[in-house]
Structures are given as structure tokens and as C-alpha cells.
Amino acid sequence: MEEKAFCGWLSNYTDCERCLSAFRSQKQFFRVNTIKISVPEFMKKTRLKCAPTPYYGDAFELGERESFQIGKTWEYFLGLIHPQSMPSILASLALGPKPGETVLDVASAPGSKFSHMAALMQNEGVLVGNDLKGEKISALYSTINRLDVRNCIITTLDGSRLPWKSRFDRILLDAPCTALGSGMAAYGRWEPEHSVRISGLQKRMLFAAFDALRPGGTLVYSTCTYAKEENEEVVKNLLDNVPAASLADTGLDVPHEPGIADYGKEFGKCLRIYPQHLGSEGFFISKIRKGE
């Protein structure tokens, strides 16, 4: 889709000009890997130009030149930091996994959110990382090894046909999507029917994930795209068909726009984060509870 047409479509959701302008000048973020080092100790040792974000104490905005490659620093090589967009960090915070819990990441590669959840769990409990695509698993293992994630099990199952029933305390489903919020090139190869088509897979994956959640458990469904067919519509489909499912507040105090009210007042609890909000990629985050 050409930019003019895309902007017309995106204007149904947010201020297109502000969104695209912010997207062209995105900030770089990273989080300190607290599995290996505390934030105060990291700040004593690092020479990176960085500033803490107001949204999460372990996350920092990089202040180096635009062409700076954080992946070539000694901090990255030693696994003390991990580059990650701010909304991606927020998805794990919304889920809030705790030490000792049993947690599933349905589509975990390449491991940014997965390794963050391990840090939030202090490497205690059981963290299952799943991804169907074998070629992505090597990237996941690389992240696990570099960041010293130890409380994990890796599986390669179809995320829409998970074998577990009422097994996990918390589940993250950062679903495969059209990724319109993750890169300027995405809309150039996108048409609205692509969102309609992938929505079917997302709905099946959400049903499977919810089945794997224990009663009283929490599930976060997120994407890095804007289309309602991949976001509110997917969640609404679950709510309409499963009485035990309900939306909960994410608990995140960050700039955002609420979910689309046409799907119900409760969708105001969802977060639509656009590039102009955090100077980072676009994201949708929803938090779902399973009744006892």
C-alpha cells in the first residue's frame, strides 16, 4: 500500500502525520538484565550515554548517535543489557510474572519478552518458551545463553493447537501479526485483507492459550500492529465465546490511546500505543483474566 493510502487508513485510528513523523525518529531503548547485574551496579560500570525512562526503572533510553550499534558493545556481549522497544518491555510488565510461577510464552522467539519475564521471575519457577518456526529457535537460544536465563523449557508446538489444559499461572501471547507498528517498510507490503486473513490464526491461538491458562490466571494478548481485526476483534471473539474470560486493567501508567470503544466499554482497559506516545514502535496490549 502506498503511503498516502496507508495514511488515510491509519487516520481511522490515530493522527497519521504525528504517528509517521514519530516513527521516522524513533528512540533506542534497552533494559538492564537484572539476572546478571543490578541497575545501580550497571550505572557504575557502563560508559554508554543513556537516561532512565519514567515508565520502568530497569529501562533506559540510549543517548548515543543515531548510527550507534548497541549490539557491538561490551555491555551487550556480556549480557548486561538487551535492546528492546519500550512497548515490548511493557507487555511483560502487564503480565507481571512472579518468582515460582509457571509461565508460558506462546510465540517466544527471538526472546526479548521471554528473557525479560525470566528476569521478572528472578530465574525462579518454570518459564516455557514456545515457537513453531524452527529457524527462529536458534535466535531464542542465543538470547537465553547470553542473558543467563536458566528457569526455562523450550518447545516447538503449533501455538493454535497447544496440548495443555489449565496448566499455567500466566501466559503471554504476543501473536504473529502484520507488524505495522514495527517498521516503516511494513505498510508497503500490506493490504487490509492481510489483517483479515491472519486474524483467523490469532483467534485460534488465543483460544488455545486461554485453554492452557489455569482458573484465576492471567493472559496478555499483544501485537505490534494497528488493525482492529488483529487486536480488539480477536479479544472480543474470545470474550463472546468464553464466559470465563474478562478484560482487566493492564496496570500500566503510560501515554496511550484506549482500545476501540465500538467493541464494548471494557476495551477502554486495552492500550493502543502509537509511536508518538513513547517515541517507539506501535503496540496493542490487552490483559485477560480467567474466572475461578
C-alpha positions as CSV (number, residue, x, y, z in Angstrom):
1,M,0.0,0.0,0.0
2,E,1.3,3.5,-0.8
3,E,1.9,5.9,2.0
4,K,-1.0,8.2,1.1
5,A,-3.5,5.4,1.1
6,F,-2.0,4.0,4.3
7,C,-2.2,7.4,6.0
8,G,-5.9,7.5,5.0
9,W,-6.4,4.1,6.6
10,L,-4.4,4.9,9.7
11,S,-6.3,8.1,10.3
12,N,-9.2,5.9,11.4
13,Y,-7.2,5.0,14.4
14,T,-4.9,7.9,15.3
15,D,-3.2,11.1,13.9
16,C,-1.4,9.7,10.9
17,E,1.1,12.6,10.5
18,R,2.2,12.6,14.1
19,C,2.4,8.8,14.0
20,L,4.6,8.6,10.9
21,S,6.7,11.6,12.0
22,A,7.5,10.0,15.3
23,F,8.1,6.7,13.6
24,R,10.8,8.2,11.5
25,S,12.7,9.4,14.5
26,Q,12.3,6.6,17.0
27,K,14.4,6.5,20.1
28,Q,16.5,3.5,21.0
29,F,15.8,1.7,24.3
30,F,17.4,-1.1,26.3
31,R,16.8,-2.8,29.6
32,V,19.3,-3.8,32.1
33,N,19.4,-7.6,32.5
34,T,18.9,-7.9,36.3
35,I,19.6,-11.6,36.2
36,K,23.3,-10.6,35.8
37,I,23.6,-7.1,37.3
38,S,21.6,-4.6,39.3
39,V,20.8,-1.2,37.9
40,P,23.0,0.7,40.4
41,E,25.9,-1.5,39.7
42,F,25.4,-1.3,35.9
43,M,25.4,2.5,36.1
44,K,28.7,2.4,37.9
45,K,30.3,0.3,35.2
46,T,28.8,1.4,31.9
47,R,30.1,4.2,29.7
48,L,27.0,4.3,27.5
49,K,25.3,7.6,27.1
50,C,21.8,6.8,28.5
51,A,19.0,8.1,30.6
52,P,16.4,6.2,32.7
53,T,12.8,6.1,31.4
54,P,10.0,7.3,33.6
55,Y,8.0,4.2,32.9
56,Y,10.2,1.4,34.2
57,G,13.3,1.5,36.4
58,D,15.2,-1.1,34.5
59,A,14.8,0.5,31.1
60,F,16.9,3.3,29.6
61,E,16.8,5.5,26.5
62,L,20.1,5.4,24.6
63,G,21.7,8.8,24.0
64,E,24.4,7.8,21.5
65,R,24.5,8.9,17.9
66,E,21.8,7.5,15.6
67,S,24.1,5.1,13.8
68,F,25.4,3.7,17.1
69,Q,25.3,-0.2,17.2
70,I,24.4,-1.3,20.7
71,G,24.9,-4.9,19.7
72,K,28.6,-4.3,19.4
73,T,29.2,-3.0,22.9
74,W,30.8,-5.0,25.8
75,E,27.6,-4.4,27.8
76,Y,25.6,-6.3,25.2
77,F,28.3,-9.0,24.7
78,L,28.4,-9.8,28.4
79,G,24.6,-10.0,28.6
80,L,24.3,-7.0,30.9
81,I,21.8,-5.3,28.6
82,H,19.2,-6.2,26.0
83,P,18.0,-3.7,23.3
84,Q,14.2,-3.7,23.3
85,S,11.4,-1.3,22.4
86,M,9.6,0.3,25.2
87,P,6.1,-1.1,24.3
88,S,7.7,-4.6,24.1
89,I,9.0,-4.2,27.6
90,L,5.6,-3.0,28.8
91,A,3.9,-6.2,27.5
92,S,5.8,-8.3,30.0
93,L,5.2,-5.8,32.8
94,A,1.5,-6.0,32.1
95,L,1.6,-9.8,32.6
96,G,3.7,-9.4,35.7
97,P,5.2,-12.9,36.2
98,K,6.5,-13.7,39.6
99,P,9.2,-16.0,41.0
100,G,8.0,-19.6,41.5
101,E,5.1,-19.3,39.0
102,T,4.6,-21.5,35.9
103,V,4.5,-19.2,32.8
104,L,4.1,-19.7,29.1
105,D,5.3,-17.5,26.2
106,V,3.4,-18.9,23.2
107,A,5.4,-17.2,20.5
108,S,8.7,-16.6,22.3
109,A,11.5,-16.2,19.6
110,P,13.7,-14.3,19.4
111,G,13.4,-14.0,23.1
112,S,13.2,-10.3,24.2
113,K,10.0,-10.6,26.2
114,F,10.8,-14.2,27.2
115,S,14.2,-13.2,28.8
116,H,12.5,-10.2,30.4
117,M,10.0,-12.4,32.0
118,A,12.8,-14.6,33.3
119,A,14.3,-11.5,34.9
120,L,11.0,-10.6,36.5
121,M,10.8,-14.1,37.8
122,Q,14.3,-13.9,39.2
123,N,15.1,-17.1,37.3
124,E,12.8,-19.0,39.6
125,G,9.8,-21.1,38.7
126,V,9.1,-22.6,35.3
127,L,9.2,-20.5,32.1
128,V,8.1,-22.3,28.9
129,G,9.2,-20.7,25.6
130,N,7.4,-22.0,22.6
131,D,7.8,-21.2,18.9
132,L,6.7,-23.2,15.9
133,K,9.3,-21.9,13.5
134,G,12.5,-24.0,14.0
135,E,14.7,-21.4,12.2
136,K,13.8,-18.8,15.0
137,I,14.7,-21.2,17.8
138,S,18.4,-20.6,17.3
139,A,17.9,-16.9,18.0
140,L,16.0,-17.7,21.1
141,Y,18.8,-20.0,22.4
142,S,21.3,-17.2,21.7
143,T,19.3,-14.8,23.8
144,I,18.8,-17.4,26.6
145,N,22.6,-18.1,26.8
146,R,23.8,-14.5,26.6
147,L,21.4,-13.3,29.3
148,D,21.8,-16.4,31.5
149,V,18.2,-17.5,31.5
150,R,18.0,-20.8,33.5
151,N,14.4,-21.4,34.5
152,C,13.3,-22.3,31.0
153,I,12.0,-25.1,28.9
154,I,11.8,-24.7,25.1
155,T,9.1,-26.3,22.9
156,T,8.3,-26.1,19.2
157,L,4.5,-26.6,19.1
158,D,1.8,-25.2,16.9
159,G,0.5,-22.2,19.0
160,S,-3.0,-22.7,17.8
161,R,-3.0,-26.4,19.0
162,L,-1.4,-26.3,22.4
163,P,-1.7,-29.7,24.3
164,W,-2.1,-28.1,27.8
165,K,-5.3,-27.6,29.8
166,S,-5.4,-25.3,32.8
167,R,-1.6,-25.6,33.3
168,F,-0.1,-22.1,33.6
169,D,-0.4,-19.3,36.1
170,R,0.3,-16.6,33.4
171,I,0.6,-16.7,29.6
172,L,1.9,-14.2,27.1
173,L,0.6,-14.4,23.6
174,D,2.5,-11.8,21.5
175,A,0.8,-13.0,18.4
176,P,2.2,-13.2,14.9
177,C,0.8,-10.1,13.1
178,T,1.2,-7.7,10.2
179,A,3.7,-5.7,12.2
180,L,2.6,-2.3,11.0
181,G,3.9,-0.7,14.2
182,S,7.4,-2.2,13.9
183,G,8.8,-0.7,10.7
184,M,8.2,1.8,8.0
185,A,8.6,-0.8,5.3
186,A,5.7,-2.9,6.7
187,Y,2.8,-0.9,5.2
188,G,4.5,-1.0,1.8
189,R,3.8,-4.8,1.5
190,W,0.5,-4.7,3.4
191,E,-3.1,-4.6,2.4
192,P,-6.2,-4.7,4.7
193,E,-7.1,-8.2,3.6
194,H,-3.8,-9.4,5.1
195,S,-5.1,-8.4,8.6
196,V,-8.4,-10.2,8.0
197,R,-6.5,-13.3,6.9
198,I,-4.1,-13.5,9.9
199,S,-6.9,-12.7,12.3
200,G,-8.2,-16.2,12.0
201,L,-4.9,-17.7,13.2
202,Q,-4.7,-15.1,16.0
203,K,-8.2,-16.1,17.2
204,R,-7.2,-19.8,17.3
205,M,-4.0,-19.1,19.1
206,L,-5.9,-17.0,21.7
207,F,-8.4,-19.8,22.3
208,A,-5.6,-22.3,22.7
209,A,-3.7,-20.1,25.1
210,F,-6.8,-19.4,27.2
211,D,-7.4,-23.2,27.5
212,A,-3.8,-23.6,28.8
213,L,-4.4,-21.0,31.5
214,R,-5.4,-22.1,34.9
215,P,-8.6,-20.7,36.6
216,G,-7.7,-17.4,38.2
217,G,-4.8,-17.0,35.8
218,T,-3.8,-14.0,33.7
219,L,-3.1,-13.8,30.0
220,V,-1.7,-10.9,28.0
221,Y,-2.6,-10.7,24.3
222,S,-0.4,-8.2,22.4
223,T,0.6,-7.3,18.8
224,C,2.9,-4.7,17.2
225,T,0.2,-3.7,14.7
226,Y,-2.8,-1.3,14.4
227,A,-5.6,-3.1,12.6
228,K,-8.7,-3.8,14.8
229,E,-9.1,-7.1,13.0
230,E,-5.9,-8.3,14.7
231,N,-6.5,-6.6,18.1
232,E,-9.9,-5.8,19.5
233,E,-11.7,-8.2,17.2
234,V,-9.5,-11.1,18.3
235,V,-10.1,-10.4,22.0
236,K,-13.8,-9.7,21.5
237,N,-14.2,-13.1,19.8
238,L,-12.8,-14.8,22.9
239,L,-15.0,-12.8,25.3
240,D,-18.1,-13.5,23.3
241,N,-17.5,-17.3,23.2
242,V,-15.9,-18.0,26.6
243,P,-17.8,-16.7,29.7
244,A,-14.8,-17.2,32.0
245,A,-12.8,-14.6,30.1
246,S,-12.8,-10.9,31.1
247,L,-10.7,-7.9,30.4
248,A,-8.6,-6.4,33.2
249,D,-6.7,-3.2,33.6
250,T,-3.1,-3.5,32.4
251,G,-1.8,-1.7,35.4
252,L,0.5,0.4,33.2
253,D,0.6,4.2,33.6
254,V,2.0,5.2,30.2
255,P,0.8,7.6,27.4
256,H,-1.6,5.7,25.1
257,E,-5.0,5.7,23.5
258,P,-7.7,3.3,24.7
259,G,-8.9,0.3,22.8
260,I,-11.7,0.9,20.3
261,A,-15.0,1.5,22.2
262,D,-17.1,0.1,19.4
263,Y,-16.3,-3.3,20.8
264,G,-17.5,-2.5,24.2
265,K,-16.7,-0.1,27.1
266,E,-14.4,-2.7,28.7
267,F,-12.0,-2.2,25.8
268,G,-11.0,1.1,27.3
269,K,-8.8,-1.1,29.5
270,C,-6.7,-2.0,26.5
271,L,-3.7,0.0,25.4
272,R,-3.1,1.3,21.9
273,I,0.4,2.7,21.9
274,Y,1.5,4.6,18.9
275,P,5.0,5.9,18.0
276,Q,4.1,9.5,19.1
277,H,3.4,8.2,22.6
278,L,6.7,6.8,23.6
279,G,9.0,7.5,20.7
280,S,9.0,3.8,20.0
281,E,7.1,1.2,17.9
282,G,3.3,0.8,17.8
283,F,1.7,-1.8,20.1
284,F,-1.6,-3.2,21.3
285,I,-1.7,-4.6,24.8
286,S,-4.7,-6.3,26.5
287,K,-4.9,-8.2,29.8
288,I,-7.4,-11.0,30.2
289,R,-8.4,-12.9,33.4
290,K,-9.8,-16.4,33.6
291,G,-12.5,-16.8,36.2
292,E,-12.2,-19.3,39.0
